[in-house]
Amino acid sequence: MSAIVDLVLGIVTSIGGFVEVGSISTSAQAGAEFGFQLLWAVAAAGVMLALLTEMSGRLAVMSKRTIAAAMRERFGIHFHIVLLSAEFVLDLLLLTAELGGAAIAVKLLTGIGFQWWIVPTALFVWMILWFSGFSVVEYGIGLLGLVTLSFVVAAFRLAPDTGDVARSFIPSMPTHDGVRYAFLAISVVGATVSPYLLNFYSSGTIEEDMTQDELWVNTATTYGGNMFGTVVSMGVLVTSAMVLQPLQIKVDSYEQAALMFVPAFGTWAVALFALSLGIGCIGAALEISLNMGYLLSQVFGWSWSANKPRVENARFSCGFTLILLAATTIALIGFDPLRLTMISVALTVIVMPFMVLPFLVLMNDTKFVKDRTNTPVGNAILAFLTVLGAVFALMVVPLEIIGG
């Protein structure tokens, strides 16, 4: 019964980390500029993330090591310190964007400038991390994240043509601005397949002490949960396509994105959009911050656990505190959160192949996964993702300059 409860909670609360500032902004821009055409990219990104998170959970269950700890052991500290530095920069920018997104959500509700809400938002995130265990972060905020289902409700109320929606799951050439189309397609993938999600998930698997007999829970949670989150991202794109594209509104700010809810929810539109954006961003900020504590501790061999008193994990606690302080400082400078989001998404694409290739080695090492090594299909998928990531990494910067 406990395993079934964990499964249901895992699937339902996956929305809390999946739908955040990156997925909302990229999906909204894709819908506003190209209608339903990029639904295939959202679907593909969801499948990629599901495959990778299943593998990260399987690695954690079989080896009792997180991805970061396994990489350090397998490849050495000198190799992994490079990846750690890259992920720190990436997570810092993304955390800054999440804090900015949450602050803008409060601005939409109060009318007070978002800069005034940066520090209170960061303090709120830190207090949850300091006084709560892993289950509160994973399940508590995740359940609140169900408000993002309002994107699906909005799409349903707007009644899109099902034939047009179905045809959009097959990649097609754009009718205009091919460079921008390619940039947004890659950005959707980068916004979804964030490296922090993989190590966070493997750390959570160990925190919850999942056993080998519960591997089916890991598989069902990762595939079911990520598909659940993907449907919400599709709801963002479809709603944006139905409302913003006919008005020729490009999403240059979250205030513009909020307009997509008006036809579906009327006077509740801004409040629902603000809650969806704010809770999604808070959930992601919690996961990114906590993951940095995990990552630093696992790479340098420190004690770590979100379920232990913070004084027993001083360096772990310092890890998530310091990245929150750094992100808050950058956010206070006044960078546009939406622009910062797109930069972090582009960097994610660049880093992706360097994360996936070592992962491919780990998933075939019997020392770590024992008799649960990848199947030939799993290896082919990881190899494909590595090559695809390398191609995307070469393309994303020119596309950002020309069409971003």
C-alpha positions as CSV (number, residue, x, y, z in Angstrom):
1,M,0.0,0.0,0.0
2,S,2.9,2.4,0.8
3,A,4.4,1.9,-2.6
4,I,1.0,2.6,-4.3
5,V,0.6,5.8,-2.2
6,D,4.1,6.9,-3.2
7,L,3.3,6.1,-6.9
8,V,0.1,8.2,-6.9
9,L,1.8,11.1,-5.0
10,G,4.8,10.9,-7.3
11,I,2.8,11.2,-10.5
12,V,0.4,13.9,-9.2
13,T,3.1,16.1,-7.6
14,S,5.5,15.9,-10.6
15,I,3.7,18.9,-11.9
16,G,5.3,21.0,-9.2
17,G,8.8,20.7,-10.6
18,F,7.9,20.1,-14.3
19,V,5.8,23.2,-15.0
20,E,8.0,26.2,-14.1
21,V,9.3,29.4,-15.6
22,G,11.2,27.7,-18.5
23,S,8.4,25.4,-19.7
24,I,5.7,28.1,-19.3
25,S,7.7,30.8,-21.1
26,T,9.0,28.6,-24.0
27,S,5.6,26.9,-24.5
28,A,3.8,30.3,-24.4
29,Q,6.2,31.8,-27.0
30,A,5.9,28.7,-29.2
31,G,2.1,28.9,-29.2
32,A,1.9,32.6,-29.7
33,E,4.3,32.6,-32.7
34,F,3.6,29.2,-34.4
35,G,0.2,28.0,-33.2
36,F,0.1,24.3,-32.5
37,Q,3.1,23.5,-34.8
38,L,5.6,22.9,-31.9
39,L,3.5,20.5,-29.9
40,W,5.7,17.7,-31.2
41,A,8.7,19.4,-29.5
42,V,6.9,19.5,-26.2
43,A,6.0,15.8,-26.5
44,A,9.5,14.8,-27.5
45,A,11.1,16.8,-24.6
46,G,8.7,15.1,-22.2
47,V,9.6,11.6,-23.4
48,M,13.4,12.5,-23.2
49,L,13.0,13.6,-19.6
50,A,11.0,10.5,-18.7
51,L,13.6,8.2,-20.1
52,L,16.5,10.0,-18.3
53,T,14.7,10.3,-14.9
54,E,13.8,6.6,-15.0
55,M,17.5,5.7,-15.5
56,S,18.6,8.1,-12.8
57,G,16.1,6.5,-10.3
58,R,17.2,3.0,-11.4
59,L,20.9,3.9,-10.8
60,A,20.1,5.3,-7.4
61,V,18.1,2.2,-6.3
62,M,20.7,-0.3,-7.5
63,S,23.8,1.5,-6.4
64,K,22.6,3.6,-3.5
65,R,24.4,6.4,-5.1
66,T,23.1,9.6,-6.8
67,I,24.2,10.5,-10.3
68,A,26.8,13.0,-8.9
69,A,28.3,10.5,-6.4
70,A,28.5,7.8,-9.1
71,M,30.1,10.1,-11.6
72,R,32.7,11.2,-9.0
73,E,33.5,7.6,-8.1
74,R,33.6,6.4,-11.7
75,F,35.4,9.3,-13.4
76,G,37.2,11.1,-10.5
77,I,37.0,14.5,-8.9
78,H,39.0,16.2,-11.6
79,F,36.6,15.3,-14.3
80,H,33.5,15.9,-12.2
81,I,34.6,19.3,-11.0
82,V,34.2,20.6,-14.5
83,L,30.6,19.4,-14.7
84,L,29.9,20.7,-11.2
85,S,31.1,24.2,-12.2
86,A,29.0,24.1,-15.4
87,E,25.9,23.0,-13.5
88,F,26.5,25.6,-10.8
89,V,26.4,28.4,-13.3
90,L,23.4,26.9,-15.1
91,D,21.5,26.4,-11.8
92,L,22.4,29.8,-10.6
93,L,20.9,31.5,-13.7
94,L,17.9,29.3,-13.6
95,L,17.3,29.9,-9.9
96,T,17.5,33.6,-10.5
97,A,14.9,33.3,-13.3
98,E,12.6,31.3,-11.0
99,L,12.8,33.8,-8.2
100,G,12.1,36.6,-10.7
101,G,9.1,34.6,-12.1
102,A,7.7,34.0,-8.6
103,A,8.2,37.7,-7.8
104,I,6.4,38.7,-11.0
105,A,3.5,36.4,-10.0
106,V,3.1,38.4,-6.8
107,K,3.3,41.6,-8.7
108,L,0.4,40.4,-10.9
109,L,-1.6,39.9,-7.7
110,T,-0.7,43.1,-5.9
111,G,0.4,45.6,-8.5
112,I,3.6,46.3,-6.6
113,G,6.9,46.1,-8.6
114,F,8.4,42.6,-8.8
115,Q,11.8,43.8,-7.5
116,W,10.2,44.4,-4.0
117,W,9.3,40.7,-3.9
118,I,12.7,39.1,-4.7
119,V,14.0,39.1,-1.2
120,P,10.7,37.9,0.5
121,T,10.4,35.2,-2.1
122,A,14.0,34.0,-1.6
123,L,13.5,34.1,2.2
124,F,10.3,32.1,1.9
125,V,12.1,29.4,-0.2
126,W,15.0,29.3,2.3
127,M,12.7,28.9,5.3
128,I,10.9,26.0,3.7
129,L,14.3,24.3,3.0
130,W,15.5,25.0,6.5
131,F,12.5,23.9,8.5
132,S,11.1,21.1,6.3
133,G,12.0,17.6,5.2
134,F,12.2,16.2,1.7
135,S,8.5,15.1,1.6
136,V,7.3,18.6,2.2
137,V,9.4,19.9,-0.7
138,E,8.4,17.1,-3.0
139,Y,4.8,16.5,-2.1
140,G,3.6,19.6,-0.4
141,I,4.6,22.1,-3.0
142,G,3.8,19.6,-5.7
143,L,0.2,19.3,-4.6
144,L,-0.1,23.1,-4.7
145,G,1.3,22.9,-8.2
146,L,-2.0,21.2,-9.3
147,V,-3.2,24.8,-9.9
148,T,-1.2,24.7,-13.1
149,L,-3.9,22.3,-14.5
150,S,-5.7,25.5,-15.2
151,F,-3.7,25.6,-18.4
152,V,-5.3,22.3,-19.4
153,V,-8.8,23.5,-18.4
154,A,-8.2,26.7,-20.4
155,A,-7.2,24.8,-23.5
156,F,-10.3,22.5,-23.1
157,R,-12.6,25.5,-22.7
158,L,-11.3,27.2,-25.8
159,A,-12.2,24.0,-27.8
160,P,-9.3,23.8,-30.3
161,D,-9.8,21.8,-33.5
162,T,-8.7,18.2,-32.6
163,G,-7.5,17.5,-36.1
164,D,-5.2,20.5,-36.1
165,V,-3.9,19.5,-32.6
166,A,-3.3,15.9,-33.7
167,R,-1.4,16.8,-36.9
168,S,0.9,19.0,-34.8
169,F,2.5,16.0,-33.2
170,I,4.2,15.3,-36.5
171,P,7.1,17.7,-37.1
172,S,6.5,20.0,-40.0
173,M,8.2,23.0,-41.6
174,P,7.1,26.4,-40.4
175,T,5.2,28.7,-42.7
176,H,7.4,31.7,-41.6
177,D,10.6,32.5,-39.7
178,G,12.4,29.1,-39.8
179,V,15.2,30.3,-37.6
180,R,12.9,31.4,-34.8
181,Y,11.0,28.1,-35.2
182,A,14.2,26.1,-34.8
183,F,15.3,28.2,-31.8
184,L,12.0,27.7,-30.0
185,A,12.0,23.9,-30.7
186,I,15.5,23.6,-29.2
187,S,14.5,25.9,-26.3
188,V,11.5,23.7,-25.5
189,V,13.8,20.7,-25.1
190,G,16.3,22.8,-23.0
191,A,13.6,24.1,-20.7
192,T,12.3,20.6,-20.1
193,V,15.5,18.4,-19.8
194,S,17.3,20.4,-17.1
195,P,20.3,18.6,-15.6
196,Y,19.3,19.5,-12.0
197,L,16.1,17.4,-12.3
198,L,18.1,14.2,-12.8
199,N,20.4,14.5,-9.8
200,F,17.5,15.8,-7.7
201,Y,15.4,12.8,-8.6
202,S,18.2,10.3,-7.8
203,S,18.8,12.1,-4.5
204,G,15.1,11.9,-3.7
205,T,15.0,8.2,-4.5
206,I,17.7,7.6,-1.9
207,E,16.0,10.0,0.6
208,E,12.9,7.8,0.3
209,D,14.9,4.6,0.6
210,M,13.4,2.9,-2.4
211,T,14.2,-0.8,-2.7
212,Q,14.9,-3.0,-5.7
213,D,11.4,-4.5,-5.2
214,E,10.0,-1.0,-5.8
215,L,11.7,-0.4,-9.1
216,W,8.3,-0.6,-10.8
217,V,7.3,2.4,-8.7
218,N,10.3,4.3,-10.1
219,T,9.3,3.4,-13.7
220,A,5.6,4.2,-13.3
221,T,6.4,7.5,-11.5
222,T,8.8,8.8,-14.0
223,Y,6.8,7.9,-17.1
224,G,3.4,8.7,-15.6
225,G,4.6,11.9,-13.8
226,N,6.5,13.3,-16.8
227,M,3.7,12.6,-19.2
228,F,1.3,14.4,-16.7
229,G,3.6,17.4,-16.7
230,T,3.9,17.3,-20.4
231,V,0.2,17.5,-20.9
232,V,0.2,20.7,-18.8
233,S,2.9,22.2,-20.9
234,M,0.9,21.3,-24.0
235,G,-2.0,23.1,-22.3
236,V,0.2,26.3,-22.1
237,L,1.0,26.0,-25.8
238,V,-2.5,25.4,-27.0
239,T,-4.0,28.1,-24.9
240,S,-1.4,30.6,-26.1
241,A,-2.0,29.5,-29.7
242,M,-5.7,30.0,-29.4
243,V,-5.6,33.4,-27.7
244,L,-2.3,35.2,-28.4
245,Q,-1.5,34.1,-31.9
246,P,-4.7,35.6,-33.5
247,L,-4.0,38.8,-31.7
248,Q,-0.4,38.7,-32.9
249,I,0.9,39.1,-29.4
250,K,4.5,37.9,-29.0
251,V,5.2,36.9,-25.4
252,D,7.9,39.4,-24.4
253,S,6.8,39.5,-20.7
254,Y,4.8,37.4,-18.3
255,E,2.2,40.1,-18.1
256,Q,1.5,39.5,-21.8
257,A,1.4,35.8,-21.2
258,A,-1.3,36.2,-18.5
259,L,-3.7,37.5,-21.3
260,M,-4.0,33.9,-22.6
261,F,-6.3,33.1,-19.6
262,V,-8.8,36.0,-20.2
263,P,-11.2,34.3,-22.7
264,A,-11.3,31.1,-20.5
265,F,-11.5,32.5,-17.0
266,G,-12.6,36.1,-17.3
267,T,-12.1,38.1,-14.1
268,W,-10.2,35.1,-12.6
269,A,-7.6,35.1,-15.4
270,V,-4.8,37.1,-13.9
271,A,-5.1,35.5,-10.4
272,L,-5.1,32.0,-11.9
273,F,-2.1,32.7,-14.1
274,A,-0.2,34.3,-11.3
275,L,-0.9,31.4,-9.0
276,S,0.2,28.9,-11.7
277,L,3.4,30.8,-12.4
278,G,4.2,31.6,-8.8
279,I,3.7,28.1,-7.4
280,G,5.5,26.5,-10.4
281,C,8.5,28.9,-9.9
282,I,8.6,28.3,-6.1
283,G,8.6,24.6,-6.6
284,A,11.4,24.7,-9.1
285,A,13.4,27.2,-6.9
286,L,13.1,24.7,-4.0
287,E,14.3,21.8,-6.1
288,I,17.2,23.8,-7.7
289,S,18.4,25.1,-4.3
290,L,18.1,21.7,-2.6
291,N,19.9,20.0,-5.5
292,M,22.8,22.4,-5.1
293,G,23.2,21.3,-1.5
294,Y,23.0,17.7,-2.7
295,L,25.4,18.2,-5.5
296,L,28.1,19.9,-3.5
297,S,27.8,17.4,-0.7
298,Q,27.9,14.4,-3.0
299,V,30.9,15.6,-5.0
300,F,33.0,16.5,-2.0
301,G,31.9,13.6,0.2
302,W,30.0,15.6,2.8
303,S,27.0,14.4,4.9
304,W,23.7,15.3,3.3
305,S,20.0,14.7,3.8
306,A,17.0,17.0,3.7
307,N,15.5,14.8,6.4
308,K,18.2,15.4,9.0
309,P,18.5,18.4,11.4
310,R,20.4,21.2,9.6
311,V,23.1,21.4,12.3
312,E,24.0,17.8,11.4
313,N,24.5,18.8,7.8
314,A,26.1,22.2,8.1
315,R,27.9,22.1,4.7
316,F,24.9,20.7,2.9
317,S,22.8,23.5,4.4
318,C,25.4,26.1,3.4
319,G,25.2,24.8,-0.2
320,F,21.6,25.6,-0.7
321,T,21.8,28.8,1.3
322,L,24.7,30.2,-0.7
323,I,23.2,29.6,-4.1
324,L,20.0,31.3,-2.9
325,L,22.0,34.3,-1.7
326,A,23.9,34.4,-5.0
327,A,20.7,34.1,-7.1
328,T,18.9,36.8,-5.0
329,T,21.8,39.2,-5.5
330,I,21.7,38.7,-9.3
331,A,17.9,39.1,-9.3
332,L,18.1,42.4,-7.4
333,I,20.4,43.8,-10.1
334,G,17.2,44.0,-12.3
335,F,17.8,41.5,-15.1
336,D,14.6,40.7,-17.0
337,P,13.4,37.3,-15.7
338,L,12.1,36.2,-19.1
339,R,15.3,37.0,-20.9
340,L,17.3,35.3,-18.2
341,T,15.2,32.2,-18.6
342,M,15.9,32.0,-22.3
343,I,19.7,32.4,-21.7
344,S,19.6,29.6,-19.1
345,V,17.7,27.4,-21.5
346,A,20.3,27.9,-24.2
347,L,23.1,27.1,-21.7
348,T,21.2,23.9,-20.7
349,V,21.3,22.8,-24.3
350,I,25.0,23.4,-24.5
351,V,25.7,21.4,-21.3
352,M,23.4,18.5,-22.1
353,P,25.7,16.2,-24.1
354,F,28.5,16.5,-21.5
355,M,26.0,15.3,-18.9
356,V,24.4,12.5,-21.0
357,L,27.6,10.8,-22.3
358,P,29.0,9.9,-18.8
359,F,25.5,8.8,-17.8
360,L,25.6,6.3,-20.7
361,V,28.8,4.8,-19.3
362,L,27.2,4.5,-15.8
363,M,24.1,2.8,-17.0
364,N,26.2,0.0,-18.5
365,D,28.5,-0.4,-15.5
366,T,27.5,-3.5,-13.5
367,K,29.3,-2.0,-10.5
368,F,26.6,0.6,-10.2
369,V,23.4,-1.0,-11.8
370,K,24.3,-4.7,-11.3
371,D,21.9,-6.8,-13.5
372,R,19.8,-3.7,-14.4
373,T,22.0,-2.3,-17.1
374,N,20.5,-0.6,-20.0
375,T,18.9,-2.6,-22.8
376,P,20.3,-2.0,-26.4
377,V,17.2,0.2,-26.9
378,G,18.1,2.3,-23.8
379,N,21.7,2.6,-25.0
380,A,20.6,3.6,-28.5
381,I,18.3,6.3,-27.0
382,L,21.1,7.7,-24.8
383,A,23.5,7.7,-27.7
384,F,20.9,9.5,-29.8
385,L,20.3,12.1,-27.1
386,T,24.1,12.7,-26.8
387,V,24.4,13.2,-30.6
388,L,21.2,15.3,-30.6
389,G,22.5,17.4,-27.7
390,A,25.8,18.0,-29.4
391,V,24.0,19.2,-32.6
392,F,21.7,21.4,-30.5
393,A,24.7,22.8,-28.6
394,L,26.3,23.8,-31.9
395,M,23.1,25.4,-33.2
396,V,21.7,27.1,-30.1
397,V,24.1,30.1,-29.9
398,P,23.8,31.1,-33.6
399,L,20.0,30.6,-33.4
400,E,19.9,32.7,-30.2
401,I,21.8,35.5,-31.9
402,I,19.8,35.4,-35.2
403,G,16.4,34.4,-34.0
404,G,16.3,34.6,-30.2
